Amino acid sequence: MKAENPEIVEKLKNERKAIVIMESDNLNSFAELRAFFMELDAHICKNPVILHRSYREDNYEDLLIEASTDLGGLLIDGYGDGILLSNQGTIGYNELKDLSFGLLQASRMRVTRTEFVSCPGCGRTLFELQGTLAEVKKHFRHLNHLKIGVMGCVVNGPGEMGDVDYGYVGSGPGHINLYKGQKLVKRHVPSERAVDELKKLMMEYGDWYEPTLSR
C-alpha cells in the first residue's frame, strides 16, 4: 500500500487483522511514511506494518547506507514491525536478509545475533584491540542473547560499554578486568586466560551454551 492514500486508514479501522505492507515513491519517503504512521496512531490503528523499500544497487555499502537512512529513523521511533527489502542489482537474497536483520537489531526491534561493543582505541588501549575483538567474537558469537563489551582501558571503558551483559576491559599490560554488567567481578586476569575466564563467568550466571546446541 502506498503511504499517500488517506483512505487506507478508513479501511484499516474495519480490518484489524490486516497486515500492511507500506512503501512510498516520494523523494522524501521518510517524512511521508512517518506522517502516515502518525495518522495510524491518531486513529488508534494497531495493524502490523511491514516497511518495503526497493533499490537498484550493486554495492553493498551503498545499499546499507540507503536502507539505514530510509528505515532506521522509523524503526528507532518504534514505527514498523518488519522489513521487506528488494533489489534489482547484483546484491542477492542472503545479503538482503542479513541487512534486514542487522537493521532490526540496531534499532532494538529484533535481536538475532550477539552484539559486540568496542571502543575505537586510543593511547591508553592496553592490548591489540582488533585482534582481541576478533578472538572474543570467535568464542562468543553464537550467544545471540548477549551484548558483550571489549574495551581498551579502565579509564573510559566501563562507562562507554553502557548496557552490556559482560565486559572485557584492559586493566594493565597483559591483564584484563571482567565485568557482569557494570559490576567488576574478576580483576587483573592474565590476557592469555581472559577468554576462558569470561566463559566460566558466563557459565556461573547461566548465560553460556555450546555452539552446537540449540537453546
DAZI-V445509 format. One record per pair of residues at least 12 apart in sequence whose ideal C-beta (glycine too) atoms are under 7 Angstrom apart, sorted by the first residue. I is the first residue (numbers start at 0). GAP is how many residues later the second one is. D is the distance in Angstrom with one decimal. If there is no record, write none. Layout:
I:GAP:D / I:GAP:D
This chain:
0:19:5.8 / 0:20:6.4 / 0:21:5.9 / 1:21:6.6 / 1:22:6.7 / 2:19:5.8 / 2:21:4.5 / 2:29:5.0 / 2:30:5.2 / 2:33:4.2 / 3:28:6.5 / 8:30:5.7 / 8:31:6.5 / 8:34:5.3 / 8:36:6.3 / 11:33:4.7 / 11:35:5.3 / 12:30:6.5 / 12:32:6.6 / 15:31:6.7 / 17:29:5.4 / 18:28:6.7 / 18:29:4.9 / 18:31:6.7 / 19:27:5.3 / 19:28:7.0 / 19:29:4.6 / 19:30:6.9 / 20:29:4.8 / 20:31:5.3 / 20:63:6.4 / 21:14:7.0 / 21:27:5.4 / 21:28:6.9 / 21:29:5.9 / 21:30:6.5 / 22:29:4.2 / 22:30:6.8 / 28:41:6.2 / 29:40:6.4 / 29:43:6.0 / 29:44:6.9 / 32:41:6.1 / 33:40:6.3 / 33:45:6.8 / 36:42:4.3 / 47:33:4.4 / 48:31:5.4 / 48:32:5.6 / 49:31:6.6 / 49:32:4.5 / 49:34:5.2 / 50:20:5.6 / 50:23:6.6 / 50:29:4.5 / 50:32:5.5 / 50:33:7.0 / 51:32:4.3 / 52:14:6.3 / 52:17:5.3 / 52:18:6.5 / 52:32:5.9 / 53:32:4.7 / 54:32:4.7 / 54:34:7.0 / 55:32:4.8 / 55:33:5.4 / 56:30:5.9 / 56:32:4.5 / 56:34:5.9 / 57:31:4.2 / 57:32:4.6 / 57:33:6.8 / 59:31:5.8 / 59:35:5.9 / 62:24:6.6 / 62:28:5.8 / 62:36:6.8 / 63:35:6.2 / 66:18:6.3 / 66:32:6.1 / 66:36:6.4 / 67:35:6.5 / 70:12:6.3 / 70:32:6.0 / 71:31:6.5 / 71:35:6.3 / 74:28:6.5 / 74:29:7.0 / 74:32:3.6 / 74:34:5.4 / 75:31:4.9 / 82:17:4.5 / 82:20:6.1 / 82:21:6.4 / 84:14:6.5 / 84:15:5.5 / 110:33:6.6 / 111:32:6.1 / 112:31:5.0 / 113:26:6.1 / 113:27:5.0 / 113:29:5.2 / 113:30:5.2 / 113:32:5.7 / 113:34:6.6 / 114:32:4.4 / 115:17:6.7 / 115:21:6.0 / 115:32:5.4 / 115:34:6.5 / 116:30:6.6 / 116:32:4.5 / 116:44:5.4 / 116:47:5.8 / 117:15:5.2 / 117:32:4.7 / 118:32:5.1 / 118:33:5.3 / 118:38:6.3 / 118:41:5.6 / 120:31:5.5 / 121:30:6.8 / 123:28:6.4 / 123:29:4.1 / 123:31:5.6 / 124:27:3.2 / 124:28:6.0 / 124:45:6.6 / 125:26:6.1 / 125:27:5.5 / 125:44:3.2 / 125:46:6.3 / 125:47:6.1 / 126:43:5.3 / 126:64:6.2 / 128:23:5.6 / 131:18:6.3 / 132:17:4.9 / 134:60:6.3 / 135:12:6.6 / 135:14:5.4 / 135:32:6.0 / 135:59:6.6 / 138:56:5.4 / 138:60:6.9 / 141:69:4.3 / 142:64:6.8 / 145:19:4.7 / 145:20:6.6 / 145:61:6.1 / 146:16:6.8 / 146:17:4.8 / 146:18:5.1 / 147:16:6.0 / 147:17:6.7 / 147:18:5.1 / 147:20:7.0 / 148:12:3.1 / 148:15:3.9 / 148:18:4.3 / 148:19:6.7 / 149:18:4.9 / 150:16:6.6 / 150:18:4.5 / 150:19:6.9 / 151:18:5.3 / 152:17:5.0 / 153:15:5.8 / 153:16:6.9 / 153:17:5.4 / 153:23:6.2 / 156:12:4.4 / 157:21:6.7 / 157:24:6.5 / 164:16:6.6 / 164:42:6.9 / 165:13:6.4 / 165:14:6.2 / 165:32:6.5 / 165:35:6.9 / 165:36:6.7 / 166:12:3.3 / 167:26:6.5 / 167:30:6.1 / 170:16:6.7 / 170:17:5.5 / 171:16:6.6 / 173:16:6.4 / 173:17:5.2 / 174:13:4.5 / 174:14:6.4 / 174:15:6.2 / 174:16:6.4 / 175:13:4.8 / 175:15:5.5 / 175:18:4.0 / 177:16:7.0 / 177:19:6.1 / 177:20:5.6 / 177:23:5.8 / 179:21:6.6 / 179:25:6.4 / 184:16:6.5 / 185:15:6.6
